[in-house]
Amino acid sequence: MNGGGLGILVGLLPAVMLGGGALVCAVVAAVRPRTRPSLYRWLTLLATAAAFAASMIELVAMRPNRTGVGLVAYGGGLLVDRFHVFGTVLVCMVLVLTVLGAEAYLRRVPARAGAFCALLQLSSAAAVMLMAQREMAAFTAAFALLVVSLVLLTAMTKTSGLTAEAAFRQVLTGGVALATAVYGLALLYGATGSTDLSRLAVGVGVGGKAVDGPLAAVGMALVVIGLLVIVGAPPLQAWARHVQETTPGAIAGFGSALGAVTGAALLARWAVEGFGAGSSRWTLLVTALAAIAMLGGGILALRAGTIRKLIADLSLAQAGFLLLAVASAGRGAGSTATAGATALLFTLISAAAGLVAALLLAGIFDAAGLSPGLDSYRGVGRRAPATAAFLSLALLGLAGLPPLSGFIGRLLIAGAALGAGAGWAVGIAAVAMVLAGVAVLRWLMAMYADDTGEAPFAVGSTPLAGRLAAWTAAALGLLLAAFAGPLIALAGGGATALH
Amino acid sequence: MSPALEALWSAASAAQQAPRLAAAFQPLLAAVTPAPTVPGVPPATLPSPTATPTPATTTTSSGLDLPSVLLSTVVFATTVAALIIVFLPERTAEQRSRIRSIALFAAIASLLLTLLTLASAISLGVQATPDQLHEENASWITQFSFVVHYHLTADGVTLGLLVLSTLVFTSVFLAAWKRQQRVRLYCGLLLLLETAVNGALCATDLVLFAMFFAMQVVPLYLLIRCFGGPGRERAALRAAVALLVSSVLLITGFLLVIVHSGAHSSDLGALLTASKPIPDAAATAAFWLVFTAFGLGFVIVPTHIWIVTATATASSGVATVIAGVLVRLSGYGMIRFALGLFPAQAQRAGSAVMVLAVLSAAWGVVLTIGQRTLRRMVAAVSIGQMSLVLLAIAAPNTISLSGAVLQLIAGGLSSALLLLLCGAIEGRTRSAPLDRLGGLAAQAPRLGGFWIFACLAALGAPLLAGFSAELMLFTGTFAVHPYATVFVMASTAVATAALLWSAQRIFLGPVREEFARVRDTSALELSYLWPLVAFLIAFGLLAGRVVPVIGTGLTQIAASLGGTR
């Protein structure tokens, strides 16, 4: 349906709910600075539930036409479809897990609870907005909001000088990403004469002029690189590593997972839908970067000396797999393209859950006084069996080993890539999987085999809710695998809308 | 109805078939008659035990159709036990005993259900349909470019190996009954490993198989690394890398087939009956990927090193699982998938595979004779056994393949028996090398008797399972590769004779002072040694009944091979 005033409101409802929640948290924090952190947590959960409900309303609203497109507003600039709904639900999942898992952090710094929750919701609202945008100006504004709110989230933790450095790096890289994307968009505007992405998709600019040539090619490349920064993929992935290594588990998990979800979904939306399926211009670049990320992440993970480094390296490899799915969706045609997009959306769920789980669990060990080095983790399997078991599960999921959902995601991606004729990238993906597997086994060995005989320690410094959230996120890897069928069906619905 | 009740119902229904057992006797040679091929009809259109798309049900006497969950119970009973024991404490002896009991109970439950299914299959004979053998087939992932099925079957090939797997795991749990340290981790990992093996044996969907196959990596790595002897770090890493590489090659090969077949399904039955032929280049690449993947776990030259090292380094129970089950799983995969999916490519590669078998057999002899420790010697004997299976793959026909499957079972049982005995001997002699052993028979005559029996079983002595297997292998492969067959047979005999000679070095001769107080086999040891002995004899004596059942699992492969000639 084409949106009038009410339609636009419905389309923006999830973002409005999250933005409204952020506003309420900010106002309460400003007016009553000594409010209990639990109130902010409940407000955030309420706003997330409202955003989720709004997404479901959108889904019901788009059911009659079966095309997966619910609302097209601003001449195609705002597009609410099943792809957007899927992304919104994913963002809500990450937000809920983070809010519950961040309880320890909120208790430690109650004065910042309001700002923390407001920023969580603001960045989520920006992500939700972004996934519906096909108009350059609105995209730029939402992109800037996302980058700024994520940077502020990192900067406000101030747990150490390293955190401040991570925030500074994130500011710089985020700025570069924004500038690169905007510059690319400007070139695309020059090529098409319009800020509407749909013009680019059909290859016809204003006045019937064909969109081709170096201007469009360079513009596409710049936009792709700008979006890759958010995913945490090469060439500008260093910021993600620093954030994951230095910030508290909940914040690192949220930033990484939201970045991966939003960045990959945007790439799919802008590159696949906007730059046209079957294009070799951007898919070659993305496939090459995917190969570098997968292989680089696997090799780096082999030598990771701290648990945070290991997670960062595995998430780099994970980003590579996500990019391979995007490229497969772009390279293929018809069912192959849909397979790539389906693989991407399914993998996004497991990647987001895995990242949040691993970083929350690492945060639990941090809070218990365990240093992040490999030596400190020796014998943890006996000293804190439940948390260690869930951390093992999360790491195995990130590495993509069976029987967890990460494995199914990689399998789907490999199938889509083979179908799209990227056999060489599948070969590299296979090598990367082995490397990541060996890297995780090295840590499991330390946790279970190298028992130093030290006394068990309590992980009670993290509240029960926080531990439960972390355990749930880790167990999601198993549950998502068991219910892979229905979830892939949902992802398939979202993927169909993309094309 | 709860799944547990359904499982009991399925088991009861299987037991009702027992009266037919007496009528099911068929002579051995009738079973190994080549499968019929209809002139002018492509072999892929022949009825296949794995191609039935309908979900399996167990029809009760009341006419009520219930989905069978027997195979799922066999596969996942051990997972449930593992999940339970994760949450149990292990501070006191009583708590540790509880953990061991739960693990043993799950393993025995899987074994009994498997035996029930085997009895049912034997009673039904070659007429057994997948439904009657408790096939489970449900779509798992449908909304993708290909459909993935949760498809478990227990045809003859699977059932024989499933008996081997569940029996060996049960024996290993019994052998670990007195373990006091880290019982929870040991039992939990072994239970997960059993799930992976049983799942891989039952899975007839390629993706499902790959998932179960790759599930071995983590438990096996930790079992070797945590409970192994000196040099376990390197052995565990080698094993993990080999299995990871194997899994990745397997997945890549399978994906190539799925994508190029046009069947839009990863089910083995659907792929075998796909109307669109796979391009030869893709099929050849996929064949070599799958062959290499299984070859890594097959104890053949040149990829045998990690298995020999792992068997020699791991604890006695884990070594038993590696040589008795995991190596045989790779053999099963080679027959079911490398040969079943790519009959034309396998036949083209026949000469190369034959050369590999000959090299492996020769190297197996050299390795066996050169070993100074018992475990390494037993591991080296496996090389010879598996080279026989490889030879059958080089000259595939119904007779040789039936022999190969029986050899996998017989070899697995004899290797398991030998390695459990190794553990018993090492426990008494503190892992002394071979040249420092001797005269144990005076103190431990029963142990000596078991050892000699196990050596004879590995050699393929008459009335034991190995004899029928080697006879069929010889008959089936001699016509195609006569010189290679004689060479491999002779090499295997020499290697096993060297093992038999070890009996003299260990048990005979003057009693050594340091072993003067060695005691004979305990009741606990007898409890896990006797069942293995009994099954070696049973498979030997009842080969005429077992081989027809094995043949039901080879129908499709034999038909495909007939079509490619």
Interface residues (C-beta under 8 A of the other chain):
Chain A: S335 T336 T338 A339 T342 A343 G381 R382 P385 A389 L396 L401 P402 P403 F407 I408 L411 L412 A414 G415 A416 L418 G419 V426 G427 A430 V431 M433 V434 G437 V438 L441 L444 M445 Y448 A449 A484 G485 I488 A489 A491 G492 G493
Chain B: V86 S139 W140 I141 T142 Q143 F144 S145 F146 V148 R182 L185 V207 A210 M211 F212 A214 M215 V217 V218 Y221 L222 R225 C226 A236 L237 A240 V241 L244 V245 S247 V248 L249 I251 T252 L255 L256 I258 V259
